[in-house]
Amino acid sequence: MQSGGRTTVLDDILEPVANAFSRDVAEALFNIRAGEAAQMRMAELAGKCNEGRLTPAEQAEYESYVHAVDMVSILQAKARVWLTRHHAS
């Protein structure tokens, strides 16, 4: 499945989660950042991917990171929308 299709499916599946946000949850999600070790590993794998040097295990690991980043990005976008809509609450 292409990334755009996967992202659309994730967006649809995660919509009920967004409906359950509170201000604290939305703010926490909006501010989530990957830890330093994860960021470094993703950068390493991305570099190897761009060079065509990923092993099958590394490819699977890299795809896992990509899927996780997609999910967190969608949740952060939903949190941003929630916070914008509820700014006066």
C-alpha positions as a Markdown table, in Angstrom:
| # | Residue | x | y | z |
|---|---|---|---|---|
| 1 | Met | 0.0 | 0.0 | 0.0 |
| 2 | Gln | 1.3 | 3.5 | -0.8 |
| 3 | Ser | 2.0 | 5.9 | 2.0 |
| 4 | Gly | -0.9 | 8.2 | 1.1 |
| 5 | Gly | -3.4 | 5.3 | 1.3 |
| 6 | Arg | -1.9 | 4.1 | 4.6 |
| 7 | Thr | -2.1 | 7.6 | 6.0 |
| 8 | Thr | -5.7 | 8.0 | 5.0 |
| 9 | Val | -6.6 | 4.7 | 6.7 |
| 10 | Leu | -4.7 | 5.8 | 9.8 |
| 11 | Asp | -6.5 | 9.1 | 9.8 |
| 12 | Asp | -9.9 | 7.4 | 9.6 |
| 13 | Ile | -9.0 | 4.9 | 12.3 |
| 14 | Leu | -7.6 | 7.5 | 14.7 |
| 15 | Glu | -10.6 | 9.9 | 14.4 |
| 16 | Pro | -12.4 | 8.3 | 17.4 |
| 17 | Val | -9.2 | 8.8 | 19.4 |
| 18 | Ala | -9.3 | 12.5 | 18.6 |
| 19 | Asn | -12.9 | 12.7 | 19.7 |
| 20 | Ala | -11.8 | 11.6 | 23.1 |
| 21 | Phe | -9.1 | 14.3 | 23.6 |
| 22 | Ser | -8.9 | 16.5 | 26.6 |
| 23 | Arg | -6.7 | 19.6 | 26.7 |
| 24 | Asp | -4.0 | 17.8 | 28.5 |
| 25 | Val | -4.0 | 14.9 | 26.1 |
| 26 | Ala | -4.0 | 17.1 | 23.0 |
| 27 | Glu | -1.2 | 19.3 | 24.4 |
| 28 | Ala | 0.9 | 16.2 | 25.3 |
| 29 | Leu | 0.4 | 14.7 | 21.8 |
| 30 | Phe | 1.2 | 17.9 | 20.1 |
| 31 | Asn | 4.5 | 18.1 | 22.0 |
| 32 | Ile | 5.7 | 14.5 | 21.5 |
| 33 | Arg | 9.1 | 14.2 | 20.0 |
| 34 | Ala | 11.1 | 11.0 | 19.4 |
| 35 | Gly | 13.9 | 10.4 | 21.8 |
| 36 | Glu | 17.5 | 11.1 | 20.7 |
| 37 | Ala | 18.4 | 7.5 | 20.2 |
| 38 | Ala | 15.3 | 6.9 | 18.0 |
| 39 | Gln | 16.1 | 10.0 | 16.0 |
| 40 | Met | 19.7 | 9.0 | 15.5 |
| 41 | Arg | 18.6 | 5.4 | 14.4 |
| 42 | Met | 16.0 | 6.8 | 12.0 |
| 43 | Ala | 18.6 | 9.1 | 10.5 |
| 44 | Glu | 21.1 | 6.2 | 10.1 |
| 45 | Leu | 18.5 | 4.0 | 8.5 |
| 46 | Ala | 17.3 | 6.8 | 6.2 |
| 47 | Gly | 20.9 | 7.4 | 5.0 |
| 48 | Lys | 21.4 | 3.7 | 4.3 |
| 49 | Cys | 18.0 | 3.5 | 2.6 |
| 50 | Asn | 19.0 | 6.4 | 0.3 |
| 51 | Glu | 22.2 | 4.6 | -0.5 |
| 52 | Gly | 20.4 | 1.3 | -1.2 |
| 53 | Arg | 22.4 | -0.4 | 1.6 |
| 54 | Leu | 19.6 | -1.6 | 4.0 |
| 55 | Thr | 19.6 | -5.2 | 5.0 |
| 56 | Pro | 16.1 | -6.9 | 5.0 |
| 57 | Ala | 16.1 | -6.6 | 8.8 |
| 58 | Glu | 17.0 | -2.9 | 8.6 |
| 59 | Gln | 14.3 | -2.4 | 5.9 |
| 60 | Ala | 11.7 | -3.8 | 8.2 |
| 61 | Glu | 13.0 | -1.7 | 11.1 |
| 62 | Tyr | 13.0 | 1.4 | 9.0 |
| 63 | Glu | 9.4 | 0.7 | 7.8 |
| 64 | Ser | 8.3 | 0.3 | 11.4 |
| 65 | Tyr | 9.8 | 3.8 | 12.2 |
| 66 | Val | 8.0 | 5.2 | 9.1 |
| 67 | His | 4.6 | 3.7 | 10.2 |
| 68 | Ala | 5.1 | 5.0 | 13.8 |
| 69 | Val | 6.0 | 8.5 | 12.5 |
| 70 | Asp | 2.9 | 8.5 | 10.3 |
| 71 | Met | 0.7 | 7.6 | 13.2 |
| 72 | Val | 2.2 | 10.2 | 15.6 |
| 73 | Ser | 2.0 | 12.9 | 12.8 |
| 74 | Ile | -1.7 | 12.2 | 12.3 |
| 75 | Leu | -2.3 | 12.3 | 16.0 |
| 76 | Gln | -0.4 | 15.6 | 16.3 |
| 77 | Ala | -2.4 | 17.1 | 13.5 |
| 78 | Lys | -5.6 | 16.1 | 15.2 |
| 79 | Ala | -4.3 | 17.5 | 18.4 |
| 80 | Arg | -3.5 | 20.8 | 16.7 |
| 81 | Val | -7.0 | 21.0 | 15.3 |
| 82 | Trp | -8.6 | 20.1 | 18.6 |
| 83 | Leu | -6.5 | 22.8 | 20.4 |
| 84 | Thr | -7.5 | 25.3 | 17.8 |
| 85 | Arg | -11.2 | 24.5 | 18.1 |
| 86 | His | -11.1 | 24.5 | 21.9 |
| 87 | His | -8.7 | 27.4 | 22.5 |
| 88 | Ala | -11.3 | 29.4 | 24.6 |
| 89 | Ser | -12.6 | 26.4 | 26.6 |
